[in-house]
Amino acid sequence: MKKAAFMFLITICVVFSGFANGGRDPAAPFNDHDIEAVHRIHYNGEVRIGIPDDEPPIAYTDANGLYQGYDAYFAKRIGKELLDKESLIRFVPVEAARRAEYLDNGRVDFIIANFAVSPENAAAVDFALPYRRAATGIVSPDSASVTELAQLEGKTLILVRGTPEELWVGEQYPHINLLQFDRFTEAASALLDGRGAALIHDSAVVLAWTKEHRGYSAAVESAGPVYTIAPAVRKGNDGLILWLNDVISRRVEADFFHKAYEATLRPVYGAAGNPETVVIERGIIQPDRNQPYQY
């Protein structure tokens, strides 16, 4: 029941985010020059986007130091929409627990950083329309497989601060010992070192991680909360929300995020992957998308 209520709150939050921020239909066209926040970015000549650098295939830096992944694919389009050139994007690596802080202190203009829409996060930032659905995955050694959190009573679970998993596990499983880190790479290293029995995180990330680390597997279905991912701006910045919603709902092609999936996730998950359980186009959550994840 609690899990159902959690999912319901997230759905309501997402559906109304485009209208609560800016007070108008997000599909209605307008002129960028009418929005002061957008005009300021044009004047500065660069757009600063907060994004993770260690969560492949969602967002990460490659061997050449270039940002790649599903979120980076979208972020690059944001840069082109604003300033016509990807080269004018300044990516700012951001930790999950500090996303709202980076917006509040003006270090970034947008956060496109695997940011879950939840009542708690919506109290700290303003969300635009969503572009991805996410599930919670548990990864553990094959020699001591963990398929549900009830197995971890009295044991140590590794997680990343500032994620929806942190709050959910704390509320639902108070008898599990938590070992928390600021970055996914730090959390994954702790699992490899045997400092915890399992790691819980976005299933898109942990599934990809297991493909690179033999001897570890991920349990995805019913492992934890299902949530939506959306861009975020500083609280009260209605102009940027209006602009983002216009990009998501009208300016990008109708299959833009399916193209993002094919370019960034398909190479990882292969032909068996099902983008229909992951992708959200035009900010519209389809009511029949309650099937189990199949990346």
Solvent accessible surface area in square Angstrom, and as a share of the most:
residue,aa,sasa,rsa
1,M,196,0.88
2,K,140,0.59
3,K,64,0.27
4,A,59,0.46
5,A,50,0.39
6,F,34,0.14
7,M,61,0.27
8,F,127,0.53
9,L,90,0.45
10,I,4,0.02
11,T,57,0.33
12,I,73,0.37
13,C,30,0.18
14,V,1,0.01
15,V,71,0.41
16,F,113,0.47
17,S,7,0.05
18,G,1,0.01
19,F,99,0.41
20,A,84,0.65
21,N,18,0.09
22,G,31,0.30
23,G,66,0.63
24,R,81,0.29
25,D,76,0.39
26,P,10,0.06
27,A,49,0.38
28,A,31,0.24
29,P,92,0.58
30,F,39,0.16
31,N,80,0.41
32,D,23,0.12
33,H,125,0.56
34,D,113,0.58
35,I,12,0.06
36,E,128,0.57
37,A,11,0.08
38,V,0,0.00
39,H,96,0.43
40,R,116,0.42
41,I,5,0.03
42,H,53,0.24
43,Y,185,0.70
44,N,86,0.44
45,G,30,0.29
46,E,56,0.25
47,V,0,0.00
48,R,56,0.21
49,I,0,0.00
50,G,0,0.00
51,I,0,0.00
52,P,11,0.07
53,D,33,0.17
54,D,15,0.08
55,E,14,0.06
56,P,58,0.37
57,P,5,0.03
58,I,0,0.00
59,A,0,0.00
60,Y,62,0.23
61,T,52,0.30
62,D,44,0.23
63,A,112,0.87
64,N,123,0.63
65,G,48,0.46
66,L,105,0.52
67,Y,27,0.10
68,Q,56,0.25
69,G,5,0.05
70,Y,0,0.00
71,D,0,0.00
72,A,0,0.00
73,Y,65,0.25
74,F,0,0.00
75,A,0,0.00
76,K,46,0.19
77,R,52,0.19
78,I,0,0.00
79,G,0,0.00
80,K,97,0.41
81,E,44,0.20
82,L,8,0.04
83,L,24,0.12
84,D,116,0.60
85,K,122,0.52
86,E,84,0.38
87,S,95,0.62
88,L,62,0.31
89,I,20,0.10
90,R,110,0.40
91,F,44,0.18
92,V,13,0.07
93,P,65,0.41
94,V,11,0.06
95,E,47,0.21
96,A,18,0.14
97,A,53,0.41
98,R,87,0.32
99,R,10,0.04
100,A,25,0.20
101,E,75,0.34
102,Y,15,0.06
103,L,3,0.02
104,D,88,0.45
105,N,82,0.42
106,G,34,0.33
107,R,112,0.41
108,V,5,0.03
109,D,22,0.12
110,F,0,0.00
111,I,0,0.00
112,I,0,0.00
113,A,1,0.01
114,N,17,0.09
115,F,7,0.03
116,A,1,0.00
117,V,1,0.00
118,S,6,0.04
119,P,49,0.31
120,E,89,0.40
121,N,30,0.15
122,A,23,0.18
123,A,78,0.61
124,A,44,0.34
125,V,1,0.01
126,D,9,0.05
127,F,5,0.02
128,A,1,0.00
129,L,11,0.05
130,P,0,0.00
131,Y,0,0.00
132,R,0,0.00
133,R,17,0.06
134,A,0,0.00
135,A,5,0.04
136,T,1,0.01
137,G,0,0.00
138,I,0,0.00
139,V,1,0.00
140,S,2,0.02
141,P,30,0.19
142,D,78,0.40
143,S,113,0.73
144,A,65,0.51
145,S,61,0.40
146,V,11,0.06
147,T,83,0.48
148,E,98,0.44
149,L,5,0.02
150,A,56,0.43
151,Q,73,0.33
152,L,0,0.00
153,E,82,0.37
154,G,57,0.55
155,K,109,0.46
156,T,39,0.22
157,L,0,0.00
158,I,0,0.00
159,L,0,0.00
160,V,2,0.01
161,R,93,0.34
162,G,24,0.23
163,T,15,0.09
164,P,16,0.10
165,E,2,0.01
166,E,51,0.23
167,L,71,0.35
168,W,25,0.09
169,V,0,0.00
170,G,37,0.36
171,E,108,0.48
172,Q,60,0.27
173,Y,51,0.19
174,P,96,0.60
175,H,130,0.58
176,I,8,0.04
177,N,80,0.41
178,L,59,0.29
179,L,55,0.27
180,Q,53,0.24
181,F,33,0.14
182,D,52,0.27
183,R,75,0.27
184,F,8,0.03
185,T,62,0.36
186,E,73,0.33
187,A,0,0.00
188,A,6,0.05
189,S,51,0.33
190,A,0,0.00
191,L,4,0.02
192,L,82,0.41
193,D,99,0.51
194,G,60,0.58
195,R,118,0.43
196,G,12,0.12
197,A,32,0.24
198,A,0,0.00
199,L,1,0.00
200,I,0,0.00
201,H,4,0.02
202,D,3,0.02
203,S,0,0.00
204,A,0,0.00
205,V,1,0.00
206,V,0,0.00
207,L,38,0.19
208,A,11,0.08
209,W,26,0.09
210,T,22,0.13
211,K,115,0.49
212,E,139,0.62
213,H,53,0.24
214,R,235,0.86
215,G,42,0.40
216,Y,41,0.16
217,S,56,0.36
218,A,25,0.20
219,A,23,0.18
220,V,25,0.14
221,E,112,0.50
222,S,104,0.67
223,A,4,0.03
224,G,3,0.03
225,P,0,0.00
226,V,31,0.18
227,Y,7,0.03
228,T,10,0.06
229,I,0,0.00
230,A,0,0.00
231,P,0,0.00
232,A,0,0.00
233,V,0,0.00
234,R,106,0.39
235,K,96,0.41
236,G,54,0.52
237,N,23,0.12
238,D,65,0.34
239,G,22,0.21
240,L,5,0.03
241,I,0,0.00
242,L,25,0.13
243,W,0,0.00
244,L,0,0.00
245,N,0,0.00
246,D,0,0.00
247,V,0,0.00
248,I,0,0.00
249,S,19,0.12
250,R,96,0.35
251,R,59,0.21
252,V,1,0.01
253,E,63,0.28
254,A,64,0.50
255,D,65,0.34
256,F,5,0.02
257,F,0,0.00
258,H,45,0.20
259,K,90,0.38
260,A,0,0.00
261,Y,0,0.00
262,E,81,0.36
263,A,58,0.45
264,T,23,0.13
265,L,0,0.00
266,R,57,0.21
267,P,98,0.62
268,V,46,0.27
269,Y,22,0.08
270,G,30,0.29
271,A,105,0.82
272,A,73,0.57
273,G,7,0.07
274,N,32,0.16
275,P,17,0.11
276,E,63,0.28
277,T,0,0.00
278,V,0,0.00
279,V,1,0.00
280,I,3,0.01
281,E,32,0.14
282,R,66,0.24
283,G,10,0.10
284,I,103,0.52
285,I,42,0.21
286,Q,72,0.32
287,P,118,0.74
288,D,107,0.56
289,R,39,0.14
290,N,118,0.61
291,Q,77,0.34
292,P,83,0.52
293,Y,22,0.09
294,Q,94,0.42
295,Y,14,0.05
